[in-house]
Amino acid sequence: MRKILFAGLIAATMLPSMVMAQNGELRRDRQDVREQQRDVRDARQYGDRRDVRNERGDLRDARQELREDRRDVRNDRAREWRRDDWRSYRNTNRNLYARGNWNSNFRYQAFNSGGRISSGYYAPRYYINDYARYRLPRPGYNQRWVRHYNDVLLVDVRGGRVIDVLRNFYL
């Protein structure tokens, strides 16, 4: 038990430092791009064609490095939440996912990703506001987690498009 607690403590202290390292790397890459832009501007003003060509190549390399680092950060964030992360948590906290007394004004309908639903299905009374409690990822801008009987839907509230469906979420 002590080993598990110690490993959890180490993981909890390492994760923020890894995130900070990624943010610092992106900050340095942005600074490099700005410096290279300045160098290109100075080469245009004070140098010849060869200087401008060399500085443009350096600027292109700095921008490529920034794009790669941004992509790495995005991929790391996507890996933070796996589609079934909530399942193991649900098995140990079954009372949190209990069905409860949930009523609606409509019958059950199985929705699929990509389809559109009417606004009655994703009215504010069906929103899951505390998504972190259920170990759901943070919804994007204009997106909401919505309960539909035992399913949970990720819905774009502007047009009613279903982005993701987690079936049999509640027990």
Disulfide bonds with the S-S distance in Angstrom:
none
